[in-house]
Amino acid sequence: MKLVVVLIAVLLLVWLLLGSSRRRAKKARRDSPAARPAPQVEGMVTCAHCGVHLPGSLALQVRGQAYCSEAHRDAGPRVP
């Protein structure tokens, strides 16, 4: 009879420890950076002079053309 009580106590202890570790793991997954929404993707444009790709927010726009710098804007589009 004593063995049954000890066995039940051990099983109860294991069950409590596993439940606690599962809750901690679930909380860690919920708080992880992977669970956060992805940042918004920005469109890329190509410099009309040199062809380098850069984010649209950093480009200098002139008459429908995108440029990577003021020097390339002043030089104008490259003629092939």
GROMACS elastic network, one bead per residue, 0.5 to 0.9 nm:
[ bonds ]
;  ai    aj funct       b0    kb
    1     4     6  0.52560   500
    1     5     6  0.65952   500
    1     6     6  0.88625   500
    2     5     6  0.52620   500
    2     6     6  0.63034   500
    2     7     6  0.86131   500
    3     6     6  0.51396   500
    3     7     6  0.60268   500
    3     8     6  0.85792   500
    4     7     6  0.50245   500
    4     8     6  0.61170   500
    4     9     6  0.85551   500
    5     8     6  0.51392   500
    5     9     6  0.61477   500
    5    10     6  0.86629   500
    6     9     6  0.50316   500
    6    10     6  0.61644   500
    6    11     6  0.86204   500
    7    10     6  0.51575   500
    7    11     6  0.61798   500
    7    12     6  0.85575   500
    8    11     6  0.51297   500
    8    12     6  0.60612   500
    8    13     6  0.85718   500
    9    12     6  0.51039   500
    9    13     6  0.61822   500
    9    14     6  0.87035   500
   10    13     6  0.50897   500
   10    14     6  0.62204   500
   10    15     6  0.85929   500
   11    14     6  0.51194   500
   11    15     6  0.60888   500
   11    16     6  0.86214   500
   12    15     6  0.50681   500
   12    16     6  0.61910   500
   12    17     6  0.86584   500
   13    16     6  0.51750   500
   13    17     6  0.62111   500
   13    18     6  0.86509   500
   14    17     6  0.51622   500
   14    18     6  0.61249   500
   14    19     6  0.85516   500
   15    18     6  0.52747   500
   15    19     6  0.61543   500
   15    20     6  0.86340   500
   16    19     6  0.51778   500
   16    20     6  0.61871   500
   16    21     6  0.87276   500
   17    20     6  0.51420   500
   17    21     6  0.62612   500
   17    22     6  0.86494   500
   18    21     6  0.51815   500
   18    22     6  0.61389   500
   18    23     6  0.86735   500
   19    22     6  0.51221   500
   19    23     6  0.62694   500
   19    24     6  0.87244   500
   20    23     6  0.52193   500
   20    24     6  0.63389   500
   20    25     6  0.87169   500
   21    24     6  0.50860   500
   21    25     6  0.61402   500
   21    26     6  0.85601   500
   22    25     6  0.50763   500
   22    26     6  0.60604   500
   22    27     6  0.85670   500
   23    26     6  0.50939   500
   23    27     6  0.61679   500
   23    28     6  0.86025   500
   24    27     6  0.51288   500
   24    28     6  0.61480   500
   24    29     6  0.86907   500
   25    28     6  0.50232   500
   25    29     6  0.62141   500
   25    30     6  0.86039   500
   26    29     6  0.51975   500
   26    30     6  0.62345   500
   26    31     6  0.87296   500
   27    30     6  0.50471   500
   27    31     6  0.61909   500
   27    32     6  0.85453   500
   28    31     6  0.51586   500
   28    32     6  0.59501   500
   29    32     6  0.51320   500
   29    33     6  0.85470   500
   29    34     6  0.80491   500
   29    35     6  0.70935   500
   30    33     6  0.85666   500
   30    34     6  0.85717   500
   30    35     6  0.60425   500
   30    36     6  0.86313   500
   31    34     6  0.83685   500
   31    35     6  0.67515   500
   31    36     6  0.80470   500
   32    35     6  0.55717   500
   32    36     6  0.72874   500
   33    36     6  0.53469   500
   33    37     6  0.85370   500
   34    37     6  0.77572   500
   34    38     6  0.83592   500
   35    38     6  0.87875   500
   36    39     6  0.89450   500
   37    40     6  0.89602   500
   38    41     6  0.85921   500
   42    55     6  0.65085   500
   42    56     6  0.71788   500
   42    57     6  0.80890   500
   43    54     6  0.86107   500
   43    55     6  0.60249   500
   43    56     6  0.57925   500
   43    57     6  0.83660   500
   44    53     6  0.62827   500
   44    54     6  0.54172   500
   44    56     6  0.52503   500
   44    57     6  0.85900   500
   45    52     6  0.82890   500
   45    53     6  0.55433   500
   45    54     6  0.55951   500
   45    55     6  0.61403   500
   45    56     6  0.54982   500
   45    59     6  0.74836   500
   45    66     6  0.67364   500
   45    67     6  0.86091   500
   46    49     6  0.86672   500
   46    50     6  0.82252   500
   46    51     6  0.53439   500
   46    52     6  0.55255   500
   46    54     6  0.64311   500
   46    55     6  0.87390   500
   46    56     6  0.87063   500
   46    59     6  0.86496   500
   46    65     6  0.87362   500
   46    66     6  0.64784   500
   46    67     6  0.73499   500
   46    68     6  0.80762   500
   47    50     6  0.57000   500
   47    52     6  0.53771   500
   47    53     6  0.64187   500
   47    54     6  0.76186   500
   47    59     6  0.78123   500
   47    60     6  0.88968   500
   47    65     6  0.76343   500
   47    66     6  0.52261   500
   47    68     6  0.55035   500
   47    69     6  0.86499   500
   47    72     6  0.81838   500
   47    73     6  0.89360   500
   47    77     6  0.83229   500
   48    51     6  0.59100   500
   48    52     6  0.83728   500
   48    65     6  0.61630   500
   48    66     6  0.58871   500
   48    67     6  0.58212   500
   48    68     6  0.83907   500
   48    72     6  0.81626   500
   48    73     6  0.84235   500
   48    76     6  0.74717   500
   48    78     6  0.65325   500
   49    52     6  0.83845   500
   49    66     6  0.86597   500
   49    67     6  0.68137   500
   49    68     6  0.83347   500
   49    72     6  0.59036   500
   49    73     6  0.76733   500
   49    75     6  0.75659   500
   49    76     6  0.63396   500
   49    79     6  0.83145   500
   50    67     6  0.83520   500
   50    68     6  0.82558   500
   50    72     6  0.76712   500
   50    77     6  0.82246   500
   50    78     6  0.71145   500
   51    67     6  0.88091   500
   51    68     6  0.88956   500
   51    78     6  0.89770   500
   52    67     6  0.88037   500
   52    68     6  0.73937   500
   53    68     6  0.82412   500
   54    57     6  0.84196   500
   54    58     6  0.69030   500
   54    59     6  0.67974   500
   54    67     6  0.89481   500
   54    68     6  0.70950   500
   55    58     6  0.55593   500
   55    59     6  0.66518   500
   56    59     6  0.52536   500
   56    60     6  0.83873   500
   56    61     6  0.89040   500
   56    66     6  0.80943   500
   57    60     6  0.83178   500
   58    67     6  0.89978   500
   58    68     6  0.74656   500
   59    66     6  0.57355   500
   59    67     6  0.55147   500
   59    68     6  0.53380   500
   59    69     6  0.74961   500
   60    65     6  0.81240   500
   60    66     6  0.55344   500
   60    67     6  0.50303   500
   60    68     6  0.63753   500
   60    69     6  0.68792   500
   60    70     6  0.75161   500
   60    73     6  0.73352   500
   61    64     6  0.62955   500
   61    65     6  0.55784   500
   61    67     6  0.64142   500
   61    73     6  0.84380   500
   62    65     6  0.52600   500
   62    66     6  0.65063   500
   62    67     6  0.78800   500
   62    73     6  0.75922   500
   63    66     6  0.84849   500
   65    73     6  0.88231   500
   65    76     6  0.89817   500
   65    77     6  0.79756   500
   66    73     6  0.80616   500
   67    70     6  0.74714   500
   67    71     6  0.88330   500
   67    72     6  0.61552   500
   67    73     6  0.55273   500
   67    76     6  0.85258   500
   67    77     6  0.85538   500
   68    71     6  0.85147   500
   68    72     6  0.67459   500
   68    73     6  0.75946   500
   69    72     6  0.53709   500
   69    73     6  0.62148   500
   69    74     6  0.86980   500
   70    74     6  0.60557   500
   70    75     6  0.85021   500
   71    74     6  0.51459   500
   71    75     6  0.61615   500
   71    76     6  0.86868   500
   72    76     6  0.61124   500
   72    77     6  0.77658   500
   73    76     6  0.52618   500
   73    77     6  0.77214   500
   75    78     6  0.80981   500
   76    79     6  0.89637   500
